[in-house]
Amino acid sequence: MDALGRAHYRRYDESTATALGEGAELVLDRYHGDLRRLRDEADGDPGRVRELLREVPRIGPVGADIFCREAQAVWPELRPSFDDRARAAAAELGLPSSPEGLARLVDPETLPRLAAALVRVELSRDAVDDLLKTG
C-alpha cells in the first residue's frame, strides 16, 4: 500500500493492494510474468485478449479496453483500439466515432497516439470547446 500512496493513487485500500498482488501472482503463474504469452494464448484475437485480461482481479471491460488501447502500439493485431472515452471525444469533435473510421484518419503506427490524444481531450473539461473554437 505504501507504493500506491507514493504514486499518489488516491482511491485505494487494503483490498486494492491485495487485488494487485493476486493479479501479479496470476500473471507470474499463468504467463511466467510475460503478457506476450497471454497474447499467444489468445492467438492474437483482440476479443480473446480482452477476455483473458478480465481474468486478472479487478480488471473489467474498461481496464481491458485501456490495456488494448495502449498495447496496440506494440501489438499491431489489436489495431484499431479506441475505448469509449476516445470514441466519445472523437464524436464531440465531429470525427468518426467507430474504431474503423478513426483508423482511416491516420497511419496504423499513429493509432496509439491518436487514441491517447482523444482520451486527453475527453479528460479535459474545456478541451473540446477550445478545440472547436480554434478549428
C-alpha positions as CSV (number, residue, x, y, z in Angstrom):
1,M,0.0,0.0,0.0
2,D,3.0,2.3,0.5
3,A,3.7,2.2,-3.2
4,L,0.2,3.2,-4.0
5,G,0.5,6.2,-1.7
6,R,3.8,7.2,-3.1
7,A,2.3,7.1,-6.6
8,H,-0.4,9.5,-5.4
9,Y,-3.1,6.9,-6.1
10,R,-6.0,8.3,-4.2
11,R,-8.7,5.6,-4.3
12,Y,-7.2,2.5,-2.6
13,D,-7.5,0.4,0.4
14,E,-6.1,-2.9,1.6
15,S,-8.3,-4.8,-0.9
16,T,-6.7,-2.8,-3.8
17,A,-3.3,-3.9,-2.7
18,T,-4.5,-7.4,-2.2
19,A,-6.0,-7.5,-5.7
20,L,-2.8,-6.1,-7.2
21,G,-0.8,-8.9,-5.5
22,E,-3.3,-11.5,-6.7
23,G,-3.1,-10.1,-10.3
24,A,0.6,-10.2,-10.2
25,E,0.6,-13.8,-9.0
26,L,-1.8,-14.8,-11.8
27,V,0.4,-13.2,-14.4
28,L,3.5,-14.8,-12.9
29,D,1.9,-18.2,-12.6
30,R,0.0,-18.5,-15.8
31,Y,2.2,-16.4,-18.1
32,H,5.5,-16.5,-16.4
33,G,5.4,-12.7,-16.0
34,D,5.2,-12.2,-19.7
35,L,2.0,-10.8,-21.1
36,R,3.1,-11.8,-24.6
37,R,2.2,-15.3,-23.5
38,L,-1.4,-14.1,-22.9
39,R,-1.4,-12.7,-26.5
40,D,-0.2,-16.1,-27.7
41,E,-2.9,-17.9,-25.8
42,A,-5.4,-15.6,-27.4
43,D,-4.0,-16.4,-30.8
44,G,-3.8,-12.6,-31.3
45,D,-7.6,-12.3,-31.3
46,P,-8.4,-8.9,-29.7
47,G,-11.7,-10.2,-28.2
48,R,-9.9,-13.1,-26.6
49,V,-7.1,-10.8,-25.3
50,R,-9.8,-8.8,-23.5
51,E,-11.4,-11.9,-22.1
52,L,-8.1,-13.2,-20.7
53,L,-7.2,-9.8,-19.2
54,R,-10.6,-9.8,-17.4
55,E,-9.5,-12.9,-15.5
56,V,-7.0,-10.7,-13.6
57,P,-8.6,-9.5,-10.4
58,R,-10.2,-6.0,-10.7
59,I,-9.7,-5.8,-14.4
60,G,-13.0,-5.4,-16.1
61,P,-14.1,-4.4,-19.6
62,V,-12.9,-0.8,-19.2
63,G,-9.4,-1.9,-17.9
64,A,-9.1,-4.4,-20.7
65,D,-10.0,-1.7,-23.3
66,I,-7.5,0.7,-21.8
67,F,-4.8,-2.0,-21.9
68,C,-5.6,-2.8,-25.6
69,R,-5.7,0.9,-26.5
70,E,-2.1,1.3,-25.1
71,A,-0.8,-2.1,-26.2
72,Q,-1.8,-1.5,-29.8
73,A,1.5,0.4,-30.2
74,V,3.4,-2.9,-29.8
75,W,0.8,-5.5,-30.6
76,P,-0.5,-4.5,-34.1
77,E,-3.1,-7.2,-34.1
78,L,-5.0,-5.1,-31.5
79,R,-5.4,-2.2,-34.0
80,P,-7.6,-0.3,-34.1
81,S,-8.3,0.0,-30.4
82,F,-10.3,3.1,-29.3
83,D,-12.1,2.8,-25.9
84,D,-15.3,4.5,-25.0
85,R,-13.6,7.7,-23.8
86,A,-11.6,8.1,-27.1
87,R,-14.7,7.4,-29.2
88,A,-16.8,9.9,-27.2
89,A,-14.2,12.6,-27.7
90,A,-14.0,11.8,-31.4
91,A,-17.7,12.2,-31.7
92,E,-17.7,15.5,-29.9
93,L,-15.0,16.8,-32.2
94,G,-17.0,15.8,-35.3
95,L,-14.7,12.9,-36.1
96,P,-15.8,9.3,-36.9
97,S,-16.6,7.5,-33.7
98,S,-16.0,4.0,-34.8
99,P,-12.6,2.4,-34.5
100,E,-12.5,1.7,-38.2
101,G,-13.5,5.2,-39.1
102,L,-10.8,6.7,-36.8
103,A,-8.2,4.2,-38.2
104,R,-8.8,5.7,-41.7
105,L,-7.6,9.1,-40.5
106,V,-4.0,8.2,-39.7
107,D,-1.3,5.7,-40.5
108,P,-1.5,2.5,-38.4
109,E,1.6,3.4,-36.4
110,T,-0.1,6.6,-35.4
111,L,-3.2,5.0,-34.0
112,P,-1.9,4.8,-30.4
113,R,-1.1,8.5,-30.4
114,L,-4.5,9.4,-31.8
115,A,-6.2,7.3,-29.2
116,A,-4.2,8.8,-26.3
117,A,-4.8,12.3,-27.6
118,L,-8.6,11.7,-27.8
119,V,-8.6,10.4,-24.2
120,R,-6.7,13.5,-23.0
121,V,-9.3,15.7,-24.8
122,E,-12.1,13.7,-23.1
123,L,-10.5,14.1,-19.7
124,S,-10.1,17.9,-20.1
125,R,-13.3,19.6,-19.3
126,D,-12.8,22.5,-21.7
127,A,-10.6,20.9,-24.4
128,V,-13.4,20.1,-26.8
129,D,-14.8,23.6,-26.6
130,D,-11.4,25.1,-27.0
131,L,-10.6,22.9,-30.0
132,L,-13.9,23.6,-31.7
133,K,-13.5,27.4,-31.2
134,T,-10.0,27.4,-32.8
135,G,-10.8,24.9,-35.6
